[in-house]
Amino acid sequence: MYWYVAKIVYQIICGTGDHLPQFDEQLRLISATSKPEAWKKAVQIGEQEQYAFRNQREELVEWRYINVPELLALDELKDGMEIYSRVEEPDNANSYVALLQMKAAQLQSQKMFELNV
C-alpha cells in the first residue's frame, strides 16, 4: 500500500447561489495500491461526503462535490515536508492575520488542555 494526498473540491451553495462563489478545498490522505485506485477512492469519498442542510433562515446550504483535481503520491514521508501551499489574497490583510492568530491560539489552548488531561 502507498499513501497519496488527494485534493477534493466542493462548491458551497447557499439558497439560490446568488452570492460570492465559495469552494471548500480539502486535502485527504488516501491509502491505495496504485494511483488509479487512489483517484477512484478519492472520487468515492467526494461523492459520499457531499451534503446539504437547512440554515437558520431555512435556506438550503449544499456542499456539492466538484472533482479531484490533484493527487500526489507520498513516496517518502519526511518531517516538515510541504504537502500543500496556497496563496490567499484577502480583501483585508489585518483581518486575515487576526483570524489566523485567533485560530492558532484556539489550537494551542486545545493542545495544552489535551496535555493536561
MODELLER restraints for C-alpha pairs under 7 A, 6 or more apart:
rsr = mdl.restraints
at = mdl.atoms
rsr.add(forms.Gaussian(group=physical.xy_distance, feature=features.Distance(at['CA:1:A'], at['CA:31:A']), mean=6.26, stdev=0.5))
rsr.add(forms.Gaussian(group=physical.xy_distance, feature=features.Distance(at['CA:1:A'], at['CA:32:A']), mean=5.28, stdev=0.5))
rsr.add(forms.Gaussian(group=physical.xy_distance, feature=features.Distance(at['CA:1:A'], at['CA:33:A']), mean=4.62, stdev=0.5))
rsr.add(forms.Gaussian(group=physical.xy_distance, feature=features.Distance(at['CA:2:A'], at['CA:31:A']), mean=5.65, stdev=0.5))
rsr.add(forms.Gaussian(group=physical.xy_distance, feature=features.Distance(at['CA:2:A'], at['CA:32:A']), mean=5.43, stdev=0.5))
rsr.add(forms.Gaussian(group=physical.xy_distance, feature=features.Distance(at['CA:2:A'], at['CA:33:A']), mean=5.74, stdev=0.5))
rsr.add(forms.Gaussian(group=physical.xy_distance, feature=features.Distance(at['CA:3:A'], at['CA:29:A']), mean=6.76, stdev=0.5))
rsr.add(forms.Gaussian(group=physical.xy_distance, feature=features.Distance(at['CA:3:A'], at['CA:30:A']), mean=5.70, stdev=0.5))
rsr.add(forms.Gaussian(group=physical.xy_distance, feature=features.Distance(at['CA:3:A'], at['CA:31:A']), mean=4.74, stdev=0.5))
rsr.add(forms.Gaussian(group=physical.xy_distance, feature=features.Distance(at['CA:3:A'], at['CA:32:A']), mean=6.50, stdev=0.5))
rsr.add(forms.Gaussian(group=physical.xy_distance, feature=features.Distance(at['CA:3:A'], at['CA:73:A']), mean=6.22, stdev=0.5))
rsr.add(forms.Gaussian(group=physical.xy_distance, feature=features.Distance(at['CA:3:A'], at['CA:74:A']), mean=5.45, stdev=0.5))
rsr.add(forms.Gaussian(group=physical.xy_distance, feature=features.Distance(at['CA:4:A'], at['CA:29:A']), mean=5.74, stdev=0.5))
rsr.add(forms.Gaussian(group=physical.xy_distance, feature=features.Distance(at['CA:4:A'], at['CA:30:A']), mean=5.04, stdev=0.5))
rsr.add(forms.Gaussian(group=physical.xy_distance, feature=features.Distance(at['CA:4:A'], at['CA:31:A']), mean=6.39, stdev=0.5))
rsr.add(forms.Gaussian(group=physical.xy_distance, feature=features.Distance(at['CA:4:A'], at['CA:38:A']), mean=6.83, stdev=0.5))
rsr.add(forms.Gaussian(group=physical.xy_distance, feature=features.Distance(at['CA:4:A'], at['CA:71:A']), mean=6.64, stdev=0.5))
rsr.add(forms.Gaussian(group=physical.xy_distance, feature=features.Distance(at['CA:4:A'], at['CA:72:A']), mean=5.42, stdev=0.5))
rsr.add(forms.Gaussian(group=physical.xy_distance, feature=features.Distance(at['CA:4:A'], at['CA:73:A']), mean=4.39, stdev=0.5))
rsr.add(forms.Gaussian(group=physical.xy_distance, feature=features.Distance(at['CA:4:A'], at['CA:74:A']), mean=5.36, stdev=0.5))
rsr.add(forms.Gaussian(group=physical.xy_distance, feature=features.Distance(at['CA:5:A'], at['CA:27:A']), mean=6.32, stdev=0.5))
rsr.add(forms.Gaussian(group=physical.xy_distance, feature=features.Distance(at['CA:5:A'], at['CA:28:A']), mean=5.54, stdev=0.5))
rsr.add(forms.Gaussian(group=physical.xy_distance, feature=features.Distance(at['CA:5:A'], at['CA:29:A']), mean=4.79, stdev=0.5))
rsr.add(forms.Gaussian(group=physical.xy_distance, feature=features.Distance(at['CA:5:A'], at['CA:30:A']), mean=6.12, stdev=0.5))
rsr.add(forms.Gaussian(group=physical.xy_distance, feature=features.Distance(at['CA:5:A'], at['CA:71:A']), mean=5.69, stdev=0.5))
rsr.add(forms.Gaussian(group=physical.xy_distance, feature=features.Distance(at['CA:5:A'], at['CA:72:A']), mean=5.11, stdev=0.5))
rsr.add(forms.Gaussian(group=physical.xy_distance, feature=features.Distance(at['CA:5:A'], at['CA:73:A']), mean=6.48, stdev=0.5))
rsr.add(forms.Gaussian(group=physical.xy_distance, feature=features.Distance(at['CA:6:A'], at['CA:27:A']), mean=5.58, stdev=0.5))
rsr.add(forms.Gaussian(group=physical.xy_distance, feature=features.Distance(at['CA:6:A'], at['CA:28:A']), mean=5.22, stdev=0.5))
rsr.add(forms.Gaussian(group=physical.xy_distance, feature=features.Distance(at['CA:6:A'], at['CA:29:A']), mean=6.49, stdev=0.5))
rsr.add(forms.Gaussian(group=physical.xy_distance, feature=features.Distance(at['CA:6:A'], at['CA:30:A']), mean=6.96, stdev=0.5))
rsr.add(forms.Gaussian(group=physical.xy_distance, feature=features.Distance(at['CA:6:A'], at['CA:42:A']), mean=6.44, stdev=0.5))
rsr.add(forms.Gaussian(group=physical.xy_distance, feature=features.Distance(at['CA:6:A'], at['CA:68:A']), mean=6.75, stdev=0.5))
rsr.add(forms.Gaussian(group=physical.xy_distance, feature=features.Distance(at['CA:6:A'], at['CA:70:A']), mean=5.79, stdev=0.5))
rsr.add(forms.Gaussian(group=physical.xy_distance, feature=features.Distance(at['CA:6:A'], at['CA:71:A']), mean=4.45, stdev=0.5))
rsr.add(forms.Gaussian(group=physical.xy_distance, feature=features.Distance(at['CA:6:A'], at['CA:72:A']), mean=6.44, stdev=0.5))
rsr.add(forms.Gaussian(group=physical.xy_distance, feature=features.Distance(at['CA:7:A'], at['CA:25:A']), mean=6.40, stdev=0.5))
rsr.add(forms.Gaussian(group=physical.xy_distance, feature=features.Distance(at['CA:7:A'], at['CA:26:A']), mean=5.48, stdev=0.5))
rsr.add(forms.Gaussian(group=physical.xy_distance, feature=features.Distance(at['CA:7:A'], at['CA:27:A']), mean=4.60, stdev=0.5))
rsr.add(forms.Gaussian(group=physical.xy_distance, feature=features.Distance(at['CA:7:A'], at['CA:28:A']), mean=6.42, stdev=0.5))
rsr.add(forms.Gaussian(group=physical.xy_distance, feature=features.Distance(at['CA:7:A'], at['CA:68:A']), mean=5.63, stdev=0.5))
rsr.add(forms.Gaussian(group=physical.xy_distance, feature=features.Distance(at['CA:7:A'], at['CA:69:A']), mean=6.32, stdev=0.5))
rsr.add(forms.Gaussian(group=physical.xy_distance, feature=features.Distance(at['CA:7:A'], at['CA:70:A']), mean=5.25, stdev=0.5))
rsr.add(forms.Gaussian(group=physical.xy_distance, feature=features.Distance(at['CA:7:A'], at['CA:71:A']), mean=6.47, stdev=0.5))
rsr.add(forms.Gaussian(group=physical.xy_distance, feature=features.Distance(at['CA:8:A'], at['CA:25:A']), mean=5.86, stdev=0.5))
rsr.add(forms.Gaussian(group=physical.xy_distance, feature=features.Distance(at['CA:8:A'], at['CA:26:A']), mean=5.16, stdev=0.5))
rsr.add(forms.Gaussian(group=physical.xy_distance, feature=features.Distance(at['CA:8:A'], at['CA:27:A']), mean=6.37, stdev=0.5))
rsr.add(forms.Gaussian(group=physical.xy_distance, feature=features.Distance(at['CA:8:A'], at['CA:46:A']), mean=6.16, stdev=0.5))
rsr.add(forms.Gaussian(group=physical.xy_distance, feature=features.Distance(at['CA:8:A'], at['CA:67:A']), mean=6.10, stdev=0.5))
rsr.add(forms.Gaussian(group=physical.xy_distance, feature=features.Distance(at['CA:8:A'], at['CA:68:A']), mean=4.76, stdev=0.5))
rsr.add(forms.Gaussian(group=physical.xy_distance, feature=features.Distance(at['CA:9:A'], at['CA:23:A']), mean=6.72, stdev=0.5))
rsr.add(forms.Gaussian(group=physical.xy_distance, feature=features.Distance(at['CA:9:A'], at['CA:24:A']), mean=5.68, stdev=0.5))
rsr.add(forms.Gaussian(group=physical.xy_distance, feature=features.Distance(at['CA:9:A'], at['CA:25:A']), mean=4.56, stdev=0.5))
rsr.add(forms.Gaussian(group=physical.xy_distance, feature=features.Distance(at['CA:9:A'], at['CA:26:A']), mean=6.23, stdev=0.5))
rsr.add(forms.Gaussian(group=physical.xy_distance, feature=features.Distance(at['CA:9:A'], at['CA:65:A']), mean=6.26, stdev=0.5))
rsr.add(forms.Gaussian(group=physical.xy_distance, feature=features.Distance(at['CA:9:A'], at['CA:66:A']), mean=5.50, stdev=0.5))
rsr.add(forms.Gaussian(group=physical.xy_distance, feature=features.Distance(at['CA:9:A'], at['CA:67:A']), mean=5.72, stdev=0.5))
rsr.add(forms.Gaussian(group=physical.xy_distance, feature=features.Distance(at['CA:9:A'], at['CA:68:A']), mean=6.40, stdev=0.5))
rsr.add(forms.Gaussian(group=physical.xy_distance, feature=features.Distance(at['CA:10:A'], at['CA:23:A']), mean=5.55, stdev=0.5))
rsr.add(forms.Gaussian(group=physical.xy_distance, feature=features.Distance(at['CA:10:A'], at['CA:24:A']), mean=5.10, stdev=0.5))
rsr.add(forms.Gaussian(group=physical.xy_distance, feature=features.Distance(at['CA:10:A'], at['CA:25:A']), mean=6.55, stdev=0.5))
rsr.add(forms.Gaussian(group=physical.xy_distance, feature=features.Distance(at['CA:10:A'], at['CA:63:A']), mean=5.59, stdev=0.5))
rsr.add(forms.Gaussian(group=physical.xy_distance, feature=features.Distance(at['CA:10:A'], at['CA:64:A']), mean=5.11, stdev=0.5))
rsr.add(forms.Gaussian(group=physical.xy_distance, feature=features.Distance(at['CA:10:A'], at['CA:65:A']), mean=4.41, stdev=0.5))
rsr.add(forms.Gaussian(group=physical.xy_distance, feature=features.Distance(at['CA:10:A'], at['CA:66:A']), mean=5.24, stdev=0.5))
rsr.add(forms.Gaussian(group=physical.xy_distance, feature=features.Distance(at['CA:11:A'], at['CA:22:A']), mean=5.92, stdev=0.5))
rsr.add(forms.Gaussian(group=physical.xy_distance, feature=features.Distance(at['CA:11:A'], at['CA:23:A']), mean=4.36, stdev=0.5))
rsr.add(forms.Gaussian(group=physical.xy_distance, feature=features.Distance(at['CA:11:A'], at['CA:24:A']), mean=6.23, stdev=0.5))
rsr.add(forms.Gaussian(group=physical.xy_distance, feature=features.Distance(at['CA:11:A'], at['CA:63:A']), mean=5.66, stdev=0.5))
rsr.add(forms.Gaussian(group=physical.xy_distance, feature=features.Distance(at['CA:11:A'], at['CA:64:A']), mean=5.10, stdev=0.5))
rsr.add(forms.Gaussian(group=physical.xy_distance, feature=features.Distance(at['CA:11:A'], at['CA:65:A']), mean=6.51, stdev=0.5))
rsr.add(forms.Gaussian(group=physical.xy_distance, feature=features.Distance(at['CA:11:A'], at['CA:66:A']), mean=6.62, stdev=0.5))
rsr.add(forms.Gaussian(group=physical.xy_distance, feature=features.Distance(at['CA:12:A'], at['CA:22:A']), mean=5.33, stdev=0.5))
rsr.add(forms.Gaussian(group=physical.xy_distance, feature=features.Distance(at['CA:12:A'], at['CA:23:A']), mean=5.63, stdev=0.5))
rsr.add(forms.Gaussian(group=physical.xy_distance, feature=features.Distance(at['CA:12:A'], at['CA:24:A']), mean=6.93, stdev=0.5))
rsr.add(forms.Gaussian(group=physical.xy_distance, feature=features.Distance(at['CA:12:A'], at['CA:62:A']), mean=5.55, stdev=0.5))
rsr.add(forms.Gaussian(group=physical.xy_distance, feature=features.Distance(at['CA:12:A'], at['CA:63:A']), mean=4.75, stdev=0.5))
rsr.add(forms.Gaussian(group=physical.xy_distance, feature=features.Distance(at['CA:12:A'], at['CA:64:A']), mean=6.36, stdev=0.5))
rsr.add(forms.Gaussian(group=physical.xy_distance, feature=features.Distance(at['CA:13:A'], at['CA:61:A']), mean=5.64, stdev=0.5))
rsr.add(forms.Gaussian(group=physical.xy_distance, feature=features.Distance(at['CA:13:A'], at['CA:62:A']), mean=5.13, stdev=0.5))
rsr.add(forms.Gaussian(group=physical.xy_distance, feature=features.Distance(at['CA:13:A'], at['CA:63:A']), mean=6.70, stdev=0.5))
rsr.add(forms.Gaussian(group=physical.xy_distance, feature=features.Distance(at['CA:14:A'], at['CA:59:A']), mean=6.62, stdev=0.5))
rsr.add(forms.Gaussian(group=physical.xy_distance, feature=features.Distance(at['CA:14:A'], at['CA:60:A']), mean=5.88, stdev=0.5))
rsr.add(forms.Gaussian(group=physical.xy_distance, feature=features.Distance(at['CA:14:A'], at['CA:61:A']), mean=4.36, stdev=0.5))
rsr.add(forms.Gaussian(group=physical.xy_distance, feature=features.Distance(at['CA:14:A'], at['CA:62:A']), mean=6.44, stdev=0.5))
rsr.add(forms.Gaussian(group=physical.xy_distance, feature=features.Distance(at['CA:15:A'], at['CA:59:A']), mean=4.87, stdev=0.5))
rsr.add(forms.Gaussian(group=physical.xy_distance, feature=features.Distance(at['CA:15:A'], at['CA:60:A']), mean=5.06, stdev=0.5))
rsr.add(forms.Gaussian(group=physical.xy_distance, feature=features.Distance(at['CA:15:A'], at['CA:61:A']), mean=6.20, stdev=0.5))
rsr.add(forms.Gaussian(group=physical.xy_distance, feature=features.Distance(at['CA:30:A'], at['CA:38:A']), mean=6.09, stdev=0.5))
rsr.add(forms.Gaussian(group=physical.xy_distance, feature=features.Distance(at['CA:31:A'], at['CA:38:A']), mean=6.77, stdev=0.5))
rsr.add(forms.Gaussian(group=physical.xy_distance, feature=features.Distance(at['CA:32:A'], at['CA:38:A']), mean=5.19, stdev=0.5))
rsr.add(forms.Gaussian(group=physical.xy_distance, feature=features.Distance(at['CA:39:A'], at['CA:71:A']), mean=6.98, stdev=0.5))
rsr.add(forms.Gaussian(group=physical.xy_distance, feature=features.Distance(at['CA:42:A'], at['CA:68:A']), mean=6.88, stdev=0.5))
rsr.add(forms.Gaussian(group=physical.xy_distance, feature=features.Distance(at['CA:43:A'], at['CA:67:A']), mean=6.86, stdev=0.5))
rsr.add(forms.Gaussian(group=physical.xy_distance, feature=features.Distance(at['CA:43:A'], at['CA:68:A']), mean=6.37, stdev=0.5))
rsr.add(forms.Gaussian(group=physical.xy_distance, feature=features.Distance(at['CA:46:A'], at['CA:65:A']), mean=5.83, stdev=0.5))
rsr.add(forms.Gaussian(group=physical.xy_distance, feature=features.Distance(at['CA:47:A'], at['CA:65:A']), mean=6.01, stdev=0.5))
rsr.add(forms.Gaussian(group=physical.xy_distance, feature=features.Distance(at['CA:50:A'], at['CA:63:A']), mean=5.29, stdev=0.5))
rsr.add(forms.Gaussian(group=physical.xy_distance, feature=features.Distance(at['CA:50:A'], at['CA:64:A']), mean=5.48, stdev=0.5))
rsr.add(forms.Gaussian(group=physical.xy_distance, feature=features.Distance(at['CA:50:A'], at['CA:65:A']), mean=5.70, stdev=0.5))
rsr.add(forms.Gaussian(group=physical.xy_distance, feature=features.Distance(at['CA:51:A'], at['CA:62:A']), mean=5.86, stdev=0.5))
rsr.add(forms.Gaussian(group=physical.xy_distance, feature=features.Distance(at['CA:51:A'], at['CA:63:A']), mean=5.38, stdev=0.5))
rsr.add(forms.Gaussian(group=physical.xy_distance, feature=features.Distance(at['CA:52:A'], at['CA:60:A']), mean=6.64, stdev=0.5))
rsr.add(forms.Gaussian(group=physical.xy_distance, feature=features.Distance(at['CA:52:A'], at['CA:61:A']), mean=5.40, stdev=0.5))
rsr.add(forms.Gaussian(group=physical.xy_distance, feature=features.Distance(at['CA:52:A'], at['CA:62:A']), mean=4.21, stdev=0.5))
rsr.add(forms.Gaussian(group=physical.xy_distance, feature=features.Distance(at['CA:52:A'], at['CA:63:A']), mean=6.20, stdev=0.5))
rsr.add(forms.Gaussian(group=physical.xy_distance, feature=features.Distance(at['CA:53:A'], at['CA:60:A']), mean=5.73, stdev=0.5))
rsr.add(forms.Gaussian(group=physical.xy_distance, feature=features.Distance(at['CA:53:A'], at['CA:61:A']), mean=5.40, stdev=0.5))
rsr.add(forms.Gaussian(group=physical.xy_distance, feature=features.Distance(at['CA:53:A'], at['CA:62:A']), mean=6.70, stdev=0.5))
rsr.add(forms.Gaussian(group=physical.xy_distance, feature=features.Distance(at['CA:54:A'], at['CA:60:A']), mean=4.65, stdev=0.5))
rsr.add(forms.Gaussian(group=physical.xy_distance, feature=features.Distance(at['CA:54:A'], at['CA:61:A']), mean=5.94, stdev=0.5))
rsr.add(forms.Gaussian(group=physical.xy_distance, feature=features.Distance(at['CA:55:A'], at['CA:61:A']), mean=6.64, stdev=0.5))
rsr.add(forms.Gaussian(group=physical.xy_distance, feature=features.Distance(at['CA:90:A'], at['CA:96:A']), mean=6.63, stdev=0.5))
